Amino acid sequence: MLECEETQDGDVTVVSLYGTLDMHQGDEFKERIRRLVAQGHLRLVFDLSALDYICSAGIAALITWTQRIRERRGWLYVCCPQGQVKETFRILRLDGPSPVLRIFASRADAIKELKEP
């Protein structure tokens, strides 16, 4: 089961994910991102510190929406992956410098990066 909590830090929207993001929640997750973007939220940070599992569909949604948001001159960053989620990013080689997905160790670092001109 996936739970999401949205908060604002200035013009940055932080979406904290809790639980598991598997194929059963994939469509709901993509729709949440689509809705945020449609509402004009183009500076997004997804906090994964409480996410226990992410499937390939969840990672694909993050990558796809990162690209779509960049086309609109926005940014989608990920922060705080832990345990299995962090290992999945490592296996996929998304944990280092990547042009595909920016991953930060802390929420504060991701937000700071988005707030800098």
C-alpha positions in Angstrom: 0.0 0.0 0.0 1.3 3.5 -0.9 0.5 6.6 1.0 1.5 10.1 -0.1 1.7 13.4 1.8 2.2 16.7 0.0 3.8 19.7 1.7 5.0 23.1 0.4 8.4 24.7 1.1 8.1 28.0 -0.8 7.6 27.1 -4.4 8.8 23.6 -3.9 6.3 20.8 -3.5 7.6 17.9 -1.4 5.8 14.5 -1.8 6.6 12.1 0.9 6.0 8.4 0.0 5.2 5.8 2.6 4.9 2.0 2.2 5.3 0.2 -1.1 5.2 1.4 -4.7 4.4 -1.7 -6.8 2.6 -2.3 -10.0 -0.8 -2.1 -8.2 -0.2 1.5 -7.2 1.6 2.5 -10.4 -1.3 4.1 -12.2 -2.4 6.0 -9.0 1.2 7.2 -8.6 1.4 8.4 -12.2 -1.9 10.2 -11.9 -0.8 12.0 -8.7 2.3 13.3 -10.5 0.1 14.3 -13.6 -2.3 16.2 -11.3 0.5 18.1 -9.6 2.0 19.1 -12.9 -1.4 20.1 -14.2 -1.8 22.3 -11.2 1.5 24.1 -12.0 3.8 22.3 -9.5 7.0 22.2 -11.5 9.5 22.0 -8.7 9.0 18.6 -7.1 10.9 16.6 -4.5 9.9 13.0 -3.8 11.0 12.0 -0.3 11.6 8.3 -0.3 12.8 7.9 3.3 9.7 6.0 4.3 9.3 4.0 1.1 10.0 0.3 1.7 9.8 -0.9 -1.9 9.7 0.5 -5.5 9.1 -1.5 -8.6 10.3 -0.8 -12.1 7.0 0.9 -13.0 7.5 3.4 -10.1 11.1 4.2 -11.2 9.9 4.5 -14.8 7.2 7.0 -13.7 9.8 9.1 -11.9 12.0 9.1 -15.0 9.2 9.8 -17.4 7.8 12.7 -15.4 11.3 14.1 -14.8 11.7 14.4 -18.5 8.2 15.9 -19.0 8.7 18.4 -16.2 12.0 19.5 -17.7 10.3 20.2 -21.0 8.2 22.7 -19.0 11.3 24.2 -17.4 10.7 22.5 -14.1 12.5 19.9 -12.0 11.7 16.6 -10.2 14.2 15.4 -7.7 14.3 12.4 -5.4 15.8 12.3 -1.9 16.5 10.0 1.0 16.1 6.5 -0.6 16.7 3.8 2.1 17.3 0.1 2.2 15.8 -1.9 -0.7 14.9 1.3 -2.6 18.4 2.7 -2.3 19.8 -0.7 -3.5 17.5 -0.7 -6.5 18.7 2.7 -7.5 22.3 1.5 -7.1 21.7 -1.7 -9.2 20.2 0.5 -11.9 23.2 2.9 -11.7 20.9 5.8 -10.8 22.6 6.5 -7.5 25.6 8.4 -8.9 25.7 11.4 -11.1 22.9 10.8 -13.6 21.4 13.0 -16.3 18.2 10.9 -15.9 17.3 11.3 -12.3 18.8 13.6 -9.6 18.9 11.8 -6.2 19.9 13.7 -3.0 20.9 12.3 0.4 18.7 14.7 2.2 15.5 16.6 1.7 17.1 19.9 2.6 19.8 19.5 -0.1 17.1 18.7 -2.8 15.0 21.7 -1.7 18.1 24.0 -1.6 19.1 23.0 -5.1 15.6 23.8 -6.4 15.5 27.2 -4.7 18.8 28.4 -6.0 18.5 30.6 -9.1 
